[in-house]
Amino acid sequence: MPKILIVEDDVAFCTMLKTFLEKKEYEVATAFSGSEAIPQIKKEVFDVVLADVRLPDSDGITLLEEILKHNSNTQVIIMTGYAEINMAVNAIKQGAFDYISKPFNPDTISQTIEKALNGNGANSSPKEKETSATISKTSKRTDSSFVRGVSDASKKLNEYVALVAPTRMSVLVIGDSGTGKEYVASSVHKASKRAEKPFIAVDCGAIPKEIASSEFFGHIKGSFTGAVNDKVGHFEAANGGTLFLDEIGNLSYELQVQLLRALQERKIKPVGSNKEIEVDIRVIVATNEDLSHAVKEGEFREDLYHRLNEFSIKVPPLRDRIEDLMLFANHFLEESNTELEKHVVGFADEVLEAFKKYNWPGNLRELKNMVKRSVLLSQSDMITLDILPNDIAYASHNAKQTYGLFKNQNEQELILDALEKANGNKAKAARMLSIDRKTLYNKLKQYDISL
C-alpha cells in the first residue's frame, strides 16, 4: 500500500484530504508544520509527500530539500495558491515532481499522485518522470460520457465536429468561458484517425513566460540552471496525436514565433540542443477572445492566426441550448452523486422553472458547480429552491433576456427572439419559452406577429 504524507497547516483541509486518500486505499500520515513533518520523514520512507508551499515555520522548498536528502526516490507534490505559482515552479526546478494549484478537485490530486507513483517505478527514467510531471500540470480531465445535446445549436456543433475530425486540419474552437471548449477539442481527437494516440491539453495562461519554451519544446540536461534532467516538451509528448492549446491568446509574441515555425516545419529543437526532432501532431486551439481583433491590434501574429484557423467551431453558450439544459443538469447530478457519495434523485418543479429563467453567464461550468453544491447541501432526495444560490433561485425578479418570463414588458421581444433561434419552428419556440403551442399562438395573435 503506497504511503503518503500530507504537510498542511489548514487542519480541516488536511483532514478532508486524508479521508479522501484513505478511501483510495493509500496509507496516509499528516503533519501541520515543517517541524512535525521532518521527524516522520527521518523515521519512515514515504512514496509521495504533499506539501503546502507556505507553512507556519518554513516553506515547501526548504522541506523539499530535507525530504530529498533523506530519500531521493520520494516524489514531492507542492500545493500552492495562484499567487505562489513562481515559488512552485522553483520547487519543480529543485526536484519536486509537480505542483497543483488550490483550489483543486479530488480527481486532480488523485491523478497527480498516480502519475507520481508510476513515475517512481524501477523502469522509469528521469526523462519519463519529467514528461509525466509536465503533462499532469497542464492536462485537464475530459469526461468521455459528456452529454452531446439535442438542441439545434448542439446538433450543428456535433455536425461540425464529425465533419472536421477525420481531416488533418488545424481547428480553432471559439466560445465563452465555461462552454466546454476542451470537450469539443477532445471529441475531434476521439473521432479522428489519431484517437489511439496522445491528447495533450495545455493551458497557455498557466505557463510562466520564463519556462514557456522549455514546456513546449523540452530541454536537455544542463541547458540552464535547474535543468537537472532531460525534459520532454508538450510537442514531443503529443507526437502522433493531438496538441490542444487552451487560451491561445495568452501566448507571448516570442512564443508565437516559435510555435509558427514548429507548425510550418513540423520540427522542434529542445532548449540547449542542436538536434531537431520531427513531430507529427494535429493542433487544436481554443479561445474566448476575439483573435481577429487581437491580430488587428498587433497582439497576435496574423500568419499564425491563419495557420491555426483552418477550420473554426463556435461553441454556443448554454442560454442558446435551452433544450439541453436538463440533460446536462441530470448528467451533472449523476456525476455529483457518485463523487460525493450521495443519492439525490432529482430536481423539484420550482427548481426546474428557476433553471429555465436564469441566463447562465458561466455556462456549463456554472451549471456543474451549482448542481454539485446543491447535491452537497441537500438533506432530502430532491434539490429544492431554498438551497439554490439567490441569483438563480430568484432569477425571474431581474432577468431581462431569459425565456419563460411573461406578463412583462419584454414579452414580445422574447417571443421574436425565440422564433428567430428556432428558425420559425413554433413548436421549438414554444419549448424554449416553456409554454404550450396554444399559448404561443394566442401570443402571436395578441402581438400581431406573422411568419
N, C-alpha and C positions, 0 to 999 in steps of 0.2 A: 504494500500500500504506500503510494507516494507521500512524503512528508512535506508539509508546508508551514512556514512561519509567517504570520501577519504582524507587521510592526506599524501600528497606527494609534495615535493619541485620542482619536474620537472613539470612545468606548462603545457607544451604541452602534456606530457603523462597523466597527471591528467585530462586535458580537454577531451582527447580522451576516457579515461576510463569512465568518467562521461557520455559522449554522448552514449557510448555503453550500459551502465547500464540503462540509461533512456529509451532506446529503449526496454529494457526488462521489462519496467513498474515498475522500482524502483524509489523512491523519493531520489534524490542524492544531498548531500551538499559537499563542498570541503574546505580544509584548506591547506595552503602551508607551515605551520610550526606548532610546538607544541603549541606555544603561541596563534596561531589563532584557533587551534582546541579546547583547553581547555574551552574557554567561550561557545562554541557551545555545548560541552559535558555537561556543567553545566546547560545550558538552555533547551536542548532538550534530549529526550531519543532515541537513535539510536539502531536499531536491529543489525546492523553489522558496524564495523569500519575497513576499510582497511588502514593500517598504514605502511609507509616505515620504515625499521629498522633504517635508518640513516636520521635525519632531521637537518636543519641548527642550531637549538637551543637546541635540545635534541635528544633522541633516542626512538625507538619504545617501549622498555621495560619500560622506565620512563613514557611514555604516557599510556602504558597498565595499570600501577598501578593507574594512575589518573582516567582512564575510569572505571575500576572495582570498585574503591572507590565510584564513583557516581552511577553506575548501574551494579550490578554483573551479570545481565542477558544479557548484551551486548556482542556479540560474536566478538572477535578481530582476524583479519587475518593479519599476518605480511607479508609484501612484502620485499623480500631480494635478493641480488646478491649472486652468488655462493660462494664468499669469506666470506660471513657473515652467513653461514648456522648455525654455532655453536651458534651465538647470537640468531638466530631464534628458535633453539632448547631450549635454556634457556627461551625464551619467552613462549614456549609451557608449560614448567615445571611450569611457574609462572601464568598460567591461560589463555594464548591465545588459541583460538580454533584450529588454524592451521597456517602453513606458505606456501607461494608459491614462487618459485624461478623465478627471471627475467632472460631472457625474457620468458613470458608465453603467450599462445594464449587465445583468448576470451572464448573459451569453458572451459578451465581450471578454470578460475576465476569464471565463471558463475556456474559451478558445485560445486565449493567450497562454494560459497555464499549460494546456495540452501541447501547444507548439513548443513551449519551453522544455517540457518533459521529453518530447520527441527529439528536439534539438540537442538534448543532453545524452542521447543514446551513444553506444560504443561505436557505431558505424558512421556517426555524423562528423563531417569535417567542419573546421571553423568557418569555411566559406558557406556551407549549408546552414550553419547556425545563424549567420548574419542574414542570409536570404529569408529564413523563417521570421526573424525579427522584423525585417523590412516589410514583409507582406502583412504581418499582424497589425502594424501601426497604421496601415493605410487601407486595408481591405475592410469592407463593411458587409454585414450579414445580409444576404438577399434570400427572401423566402420563396422557395420554388412553388409553394402552394398558393401563391397570391391570387386574389380574385381578378379575373380578366374584365368583368363588367359587361353589361348588356345594353347600355345606352348607345345612342348613335355616335356620340363622341368616342366612347370606348371601342366600338366596332371599327371606326375609322382608324384609331390608334393601332388596333390589332392587325388591321389590313396592311398598314404601313410597315409594321414590324415583319410580317410574313413576306412582304414584297422585297425588302432590302436585305433580310437576313442571309439568304443564300449567296449574295454577291460579296465582292471584296471591298466595296465602297466604304469610305470613312463616313461616320454618321454624327451629326450634331443634334443632340437632344436638348430641346428648349422647354422650359416650364417654370412655373412659380416654385418657390421653396415648399417642400413637403408633398409634391405631386407624385413622387415615385419615379424620378428620372433614372436612378440606378437600377430599379426593377426593369424598366424598359430596355436599358443597355444590356442587362443580363439576359433578357428574353431574346434579344437579337443574337447574342452569343450562343444561347442554347438551341436556337433554330438554325444555326449556321453549320458549315462543314467543320468548324473548329470546336464544336461543342465538347469534345473529349479532351481538349487542351485547356491550359490555364485561363482563367478570367481574373485579371488583377485590377482591383479598383483602388484608385489613388485620389485622395482629397488634396487638390493643388493648394488650397488655402491653409492646410495644416503643416506644410513643409517649410521650415525656416529657410530663408534665402541662402544662408551661408553653406548649407549642405545639400541644396537642391540638385546640383549636377551629380553629386555622389549618389543621391537617392534614385535619380532616373537612370543614370548610366553606370553606376557602380564605381569602385576604386580598387587600386591594388595596394597591398601592404606597404606601409611606409611612404605613401604618396603625400601625406600631410600629418601633422601632429594628431595623434589619436587613432590613426588608421593602423590598428594592430593586426588586422586580418584582411584578406581579400574580401570584397563585398560585391555581391550580385545586385545590380540595379533593377528597377521595375521593367525596363525594356527587355533585358535578358530573361528575367523571371517569366515574362509573358510570351516568350518565344514560341511560335506555333499557334498561339491563342489570341486573346483579345486584351488590349490595354484600355481600361476605362478611366478617363481623366475628368473628375468632377470639378466643377467651378473653375473651368479652364481660364476664365478671365483674370484669375488671380496670379497667373504666371508672370514673372518679371520679363522685361524686354529681352534681356540677355538669354534667359532660358528659352524664350520663344524662338530665338535664332537657332539655338542648339536643337530644339525639337523639330524645327522645319528641316534642318539638314538631315537629321536621323530619319525622318519620314520620306524624304526625297531619295536618299541613298540606301535606305534600309541597312545602314551600318551604324554602329556606335563605338565610341572609344572611351573606356573607363578612365576616370581621373588618374593621372600619373602613368598611364600606359601608352605605348607607341603602337600597340596592336589593335586593329579594328576587328570588331565581332559582327558578323552578319546576323540580322534578325528578321524573322518573318512574323509580323504582327498585324492585326487589324486594330485601328484606333477608333474608339467611340468617345466623344467628349460631351459634356453637359454644362449648361449654364442657366442661371436665372436672370442674367443681364442681357442687354441688347448689344451683342458683339459687333453688329454692323455700325452702331453708333460709336463704339469704342475704336473701331477702325477709322472712322471719320475724324475722331478726336486725336488720332495718332497714338492711342494707348495700346492698340493691338495690331500686329502686323497683318496687312491685307493679304499678302501671299500665303501666310499660314492659315488665315481665316478661310480662304478658298480651298486650300488643301484639306482642311478638316470638314468643310461644309459641302461634301459631295452629295449628301442627302440629309435633309433635316426632318426631324419629327417633333411636333409640338405636343407636349403632354397637357391635356386640358385640366383646369382646376376642378376641384370637387363640386363647386357650385354649378358647373356645366355638365355634371354627371349625376344629376339628382336621382335618376332612376337606379343608379348603382349604390346609392348611399347605404341602404340597409343590407345589401350584400356585403359591403366592406365592414359595416358595423358588426354584423353577425360573425364574420371571419375573425375580426379583432377580439370579439367576445370569447370565441373558442380558444384563440391563442392565449388570452389573458387568464382564462380558467386553468389552462394547462400550466402556465408559468407560475401563477400564484396559488395553485392547488385549491381552487375554489370551484363551486358548482352553480354559478348563476345561470339561470335558464334563458332569460331574455329581457326585453325592454317593455316597460309599461306604456300604455297607449299615449299618455301625455308626454312621455319622453320622445316617442316617435314624431309627434307633432312638433315638439321643440327642435328636434334634429332638422326637420324639413324647413323650419322657419329661419334657421341660423345660416349665416353666409359662409362659414368655414374658411376664414382667411388663411389658416395654417394648413388647409387641405388634409390629405390622408394622414400626415404625421400628427396633426392636431386631433383628428378623429381617433386615431390609435391610442394616443396618450390619454385622451379623455375617457375612452372605454376602459382602459387598464385602471385608471384612477377610480372609476365608478365601481369596477369589479372589486377592487381592494376595499372600498368604503362600504359596499353593500352588505347589509345584515340579513337580507332575505334572498329568495331565489329570483327576484326581479329587480332590475335597476329602475329606481323611481326618480321623480323630478327633483326631490329635495336634496339629492346627493350630486346633482349636476352643478358645474360652475354657474354663477349667476348670469354671466353674459350669454350662456347657451340656454339656460332654463327660461330666461325672460327675454329671449331674442325678439319676440313679437312686439315688445314695447318700443324698440328702437330701430328695428330693421326697415330698410328703405328699398332694398333691391332683391329681397328674397321672395320665393314663391310661397303660396299658401296664405298670403295676407289679403284679406278682403274687407270690405266696408271701410276703406280708407282712400286717401287722395291718389295713391299710386296704382289703384286697381286697373285702370285702363292700360297704363304703361306696362304693368306686369303681364297682362294678357297678351299684348302685342309682342312683348319680348319672348314669351313662351312659344307663341306661334311661330316666330322667326326661327328660334332654336330648333323647333320641331319640324321645320320646313313646311309649315302649313298643315301638318297632320294634327287634326283636332283631338284625336284620341290620346296621342302622346302629350300634346299640350295640356290636356285635362289632367293626365297623371302627374306631370311636372308641377301643376298648380294645386295638386291634392284635392281635386273636386271631380264630380262625375261629369259625363259629357252633356247631360241635360242642363246642368247648371252653367256649363261653359256656353252652350247655345243661347241660353237666356241672356247671359252677359254680352255675347256678341250682338244680339238684337238690341239690348239696352244701350250699348255704345255705338250702334250702327257700324259695326266692323264687318266688312265683307271680304271674302277671299276669292 
